């Protein structure tokens, strides 16, 4: 398992250790403390690193995938509105009915439901 607990100066830390081969065939390792020190957070980070290894051949995502921050608008001009479409909102009753029809039926025991 690539995630393990290590003790450093009396403090327990979650540590990610992944061995992989680079594109040119050399063996390499990704060894870092998890950014989020909870087991689900460390597993999510491990999954992200493994996906980056599968996609790009390196544990780090390429820089050009990161969107550039918007340029500051000149003083006195109003900010431009966002071009992203607004997400549809759901009412509470819609969320409850969707939960009952999907997750509750498949993932919960009868006594928990």
C-alpha positions in Angstrom: 0.0 0.0 0.0 1.5 3.3 -1.0 0.0 5.2 2.0 1.6 4.5 5.3 1.9 6.1 8.7 5.4 7.4 9.8 6.5 8.9 13.1 8.5 12.1 12.9 9.6 13.9 16.0 6.8 12.1 18.0 4.1 13.1 15.5 2.3 10.6 13.2 2.1 11.6 9.6 0.5 10.0 6.5 3.2 9.4 3.9 2.6 8.6 0.2 5.3 6.3 -1.4 4.7 5.3 -5.0 7.2 3.5 -7.2 6.8 3.9 -11.0 8.8 3.9 -14.2 9.3 7.0 -16.3 8.7 7.2 -20.0 12.3 6.4 -20.8 12.2 3.3 -18.5 14.0 4.5 -15.5 12.7 3.6 -12.0 11.5 6.5 -9.9 9.6 7.1 -6.7 7.1 9.7 -5.5 7.6 10.2 -1.8 5.8 12.9 0.1 3.7 13.6 3.1 0.0 13.8 2.2 -1.2 17.4 1.9 -4.3 16.5 3.9 -3.5 14.4 7.0 -6.7 12.3 7.0 -6.9 8.9 5.4 -9.6 9.8 2.9 -7.6 12.9 1.9 -4.4 11.0 1.5 -6.2 8.3 -0.6 -7.7 11.1 -2.8 -4.2 12.6 -3.3 -2.8 9.1 -4.0 -5.5 8.6 -6.6 -4.7 12.0 -8.2 -1.0 11.1 -8.4 -1.7 7.7 -9.9 -4.0 9.3 -12.5 -1.3 11.8 -13.4 1.2 8.9 -13.8 -1.2 7.1 -16.1 -2.0 10.2 -18.2 1.2 12.1 -18.3 3.9 9.7 -17.2 4.8 12.0 -14.3 3.2 12.4 -10.9 2.8 16.1 -11.5 0.2 17.6 -13.9 1.6 19.7 -16.7 1.7 23.5 -16.1 -0.3 24.4 -19.3 -3.4 22.7 -17.9 -3.6 25.2 -15.1 -5.8 28.2 -16.2 -4.1 31.5 -15.9 -5.5 33.9 -13.4 -7.6 36.7 -14.9 -5.8 39.9 -15.6 -6.8 42.7 -13.2 -9.1 45.2 -14.7 -8.0 48.9 -14.9 -9.0 51.1 -12.1 -12.5 52.6 -12.5 -13.8 50.1 -15.0 -16.4 47.6 -13.9 -15.4 44.0 -13.7 -16.5 41.8 -16.6 -19.1 39.2 -15.8 -18.1 35.6 -15.7 -18.7 33.7 -18.9 -19.4 30.3 -17.2 -23.0 29.3 -17.4 -25.0 29.2 -14.1 -25.5 25.8 -12.7 -29.1 24.7 -12.3 -30.3 24.7 -8.7 -32.3 22.0 -7.1 -34.9 22.3 -4.4 -34.5 20.4 -1.2 -37.4 18.0 -2.1 -35.7 17.2 -5.4 -32.4 16.4 -3.6 -34.3 14.2 -1.1 -36.1 12.3 -3.8 -33.0 11.7 -5.8 -31.2 10.5 -2.6 -33.9 8.1 -1.8 -34.1 6.7 -5.3 -30.3 6.2 -5.8 -28.0 6.1 -2.8 -30.4 5.1 -0.1 -31.6 2.0 -2.0 -28.3 0.7 -3.1 -25.7 1.6 -0.5 -27.5 1.5 2.9 -28.5 -1.5 4.9 -32.2 -2.0 5.5 -31.9 -1.1 9.2 -30.0 2.1 8.4 -32.7 3.2 5.9 
